[in-house]
């Protein structure tokens, strides 16, 4: 049996044992990591410990193999590959697990995990305090007289923490029966502002485009990536992909949308155009607050140049995109957008706080109109 297959079997077995019988009290230090807002921390906690359990010779703080010589002379290993082949498939097996651990298919691509050793280069990392807590926990396992047993014991506690989290997650999205243009616009703006890392903007843009497709039949399908997914790794040219049926009745990519909560740069524009050309795509939209001032002239020239080359490129803010559509779509479709955002959060986001924030925003609309129709998502 391959090492990765063995590891996945061990993880599944421990998880089955955990959900069938766990009575120990919660461990606040472990809950801090498993309940972290950082997807990277949640994945790294389980990955590094499981890796040590499978092979006690591995250094639990190692993230990269290094050179061939380094690998042969030390206990270094490729935790990113291990995570993608073992932990990610386990998480992806159930929707509810994705809500707790995360929906990323390559969590180690994030900056905090793109270094040789976990304990190095933490000076400018977000959630530094939580990363330091994780390092302390891992060092205790590494330095234990029986590291394999220590890893197994701690991993069980982590899985118990996951199980408790699953038992408590049920968020209601109280979608109002009516929502004015102003109420809907305010709700979307507030949602974008309270989210982190551009996730709210991506979700809101997707919801608007999907409902637009439903109402007017513009697209046969609309898909989006998760906020942590890499365009390069997935082989797609953008965040939101819109398809139309071709002559053979097959979905054909016709429009790509990049939704970022930062100003568009010439570098990002060039990279997306390059990917679009590889897919022979001629339509793309950048939903960004604006263009970076120092790049604005170059961006405008590039957009003009691409038009002559047969590629239509547009830059628009979310407000500029959404406001006229909220009027044109009408009241019923506005409520559908609000409902769609809840669906998108539950489908792609593992951020529990974001789900609660969206529920609270919808409640604020209901407080004004007192006409709620509750749309509940349970995991």
Secondary structure in CASP SS format (residue, H / E / C, confidence):
PFRMAT SS
TARGET T0000
AUTHOR 0000-0000-0000
METHOD secondary structure of the structure
MODEL  1
X C 1.00
X C 1.00
X H 1.00
X H 1.00
X H 1.00
X H 1.00
X H 1.00
X H 1.00
X H 1.00
X H 1.00
X H 1.00
X H 1.00
X H 1.00
X H 1.00
X H 1.00
X H 1.00
X H 1.00
X H 1.00
X H 1.00
X H 1.00
X C 1.00
X C 1.00
X C 1.00
X C 1.00
X C 1.00
X C 1.00
X C 1.00
X H 1.00
X H 1.00
X H 1.00
X H 1.00
X H 1.00
X H 1.00
X H 1.00
X C 1.00
X C 1.00
X C 1.00
X C 1.00
X H 1.00
X H 1.00
X H 1.00
X H 1.00
X H 1.00
X H 1.00
X H 1.00
X H 1.00
X H 1.00
X H 1.00
X H 1.00
X H 1.00
X H 1.00
X H 1.00
X H 1.00
X H 1.00
X C 1.00
X C 1.00
X C 1.00
X C 1.00
X C 1.00
X C 1.00
X C 1.00
X E 1.00
X C 1.00
X C 1.00
X C 1.00
X C 1.00
X C 1.00
X H 1.00
X H 1.00
X H 1.00
X H 1.00
X H 1.00
X H 1.00
X C 1.00
X C 1.00
X C 1.00
X C 1.00
X C 1.00
X H 1.00
X H 1.00
X H 1.00
X H 1.00
X H 1.00
X H 1.00
X H 1.00
X H 1.00
X H 1.00
X H 1.00
X H 1.00
X H 1.00
X H 1.00
X H 1.00
X C 1.00
X C 1.00
X H 1.00
X H 1.00
X H 1.00
X H 1.00
X H 1.00
X H 1.00
X C 1.00
X C 1.00
X C 1.00
X C 1.00
X C 1.00
X C 1.00
X H 1.00
X H 1.00
X H 1.00
X C 1.00
X H 1.00
X H 1.00
X H 1.00
X C 1.00
X C 1.00
X C 1.00
X E 1.00
X C 1.00
X C 1.00
X C 1.00
X C 1.00
X C 1.00
X C 1.00
X C 1.00
X C 1.00
X C 1.00
X C 1.00
X H 1.00
X H 1.00
X H 1.00
X H 1.00
X H 1.00
X H 1.00
X H 1.00
X H 1.00
X H 1.00
X H 1.00
X H 1.00
X H 1.00
X H 1.00
X H 1.00
X H 1.00
X C 1.00
X C 1.00
X C 1.00
X C 1.00
X H 1.00
X H 1.00
X H 1.00
X H 1.00
X H 1.00
X H 1.00
X H 1.00
X H 1.00
X H 1.00
X H 1.00
X H 1.00
X H 1.00
X H 1.00
X H 1.00
X H 1.00
X H 1.00
X H 1.00
X H 1.00
X H 1.00
X H 1.00
X H 1.00
X H 1.00
X C 1.00
X E 1.00
X E 1.00
X E 1.00
X E 1.00
X E 1.00
X E 1.00
X E 1.00
X C 1.00
X C 1.00
X C 1.00
X C 1.00
X H 1.00
X H 1.00
X H 1.00
X H 1.00
X H 1.00
X H 1.00
X H 1.00
X H 1.00
X H 1.00
X H 1.00
X H 1.00
X H 1.00
X H 1.00
X H 1.00
X C 1.00
X C 1.00
X C 1.00
X C 1.00
X H 1.00
X H 1.00
X H 1.00
X H 1.00
X H 1.00
X H 1.00
X H 1.00
X H 1.00
X H 1.00
X H 1.00
X H 1.00
X H 1.00
X H 1.00
X H 1.00
X H 1.00
X H 1.00
X H 1.00
X H 1.00
X C 1.00
X C 1.00
X C 1.00
X C 1.00
X E 1.00
X E 1.00
X E 1.00
X E 1.00
X C 1.00
X C 1.00
X C 1.00
X C 1.00
X C 1.00
X C 1.00
X H 1.00
X H 1.00
X H 1.00
X H 1.00
X C 1.00
X C 1.00
X C 1.00
X C 1.00
X C 1.00
X E 1.00
X E 1.00
X E 1.00
X E 1.00
X E 1.00
X E 1.00
X C 1.00
X C 1.00
X C 1.00
X C 1.00
X C 1.00
X E 1.00
X E 1.00
X E 1.00
X E 1.00
X E 1.00
X E 1.00
X E 1.00
X E 1.00
X E 1.00
X C 1.00
X C 1.00
X C 1.00
X C 1.00
X E 1.00
X C 1.00
X H 1.00
X H 1.00
X H 1.00
X H 1.00
X H 1.00
X H 1.00
X H 1.00
X H 1.00
X H 1.00
X H 1.00
X H 1.00
X H 1.00
X H 1.00
X C 1.00
X C 1.00
X C 1.00
X C 1.00
X E 1.00
X E 1.00
X E 1.00
X E 1.00
X E 1.00
X C 1.00
X C 1.00
X C 1.00
X E 1.00
X C 1.00
X H 1.00
X H 1.00
X H 1.00
X H 1.00
X H 1.00
X H 1.00
X H 1.00
X H 1.00
X H 1.00
X H 1.00
X H 1.00
X H 1.00
X H 1.00
X H 1.00
X H 1.00
X H 1.00
X C 1.00
X C 1.00
X C 1.00
X E 1.00
X E 1.00
X E 1.00
X E 1.00
X E 1.00
X C 1.00
X H 1.00
X H 1.00
X H 1.00
X H 1.00
X H 1.00
X H 1.00
X H 1.00
X H 1.00
X H 1.00
X H 1.00
X H 1.00
X H 1.00
X C 1.00
X H 1.00
X H 1.00
X H 1.00
X H 1.00
X H 1.00
X H 1.00
X H 1.00
X H 1.00
X H 1.00
X H 1.00
X H 1.00
X H 1.00
X H 1.00
X H 1.00
X H 1.00
X H 1.00
X H 1.00
X H 1.00
X C 1.00
X C 1.00
X C 1.00
X H 1.00
X H 1.00
X H 1.00
X H 1.00
X H 1.00
X H 1.00
X H 1.00
X H 1.00
X H 1.00
X H 1.00
X H 1.00
X H 1.00
X H 1.00
X H 1.00
X H 1.00
X H 1.00
X H 1.00
X H 1.00
X C 1.00
X C 1.00
X E 1.00
X E 1.00
X E 1.00
X E 1.00
X E 1.00
X E 1.00
X E 1.00
X C 1.00
END
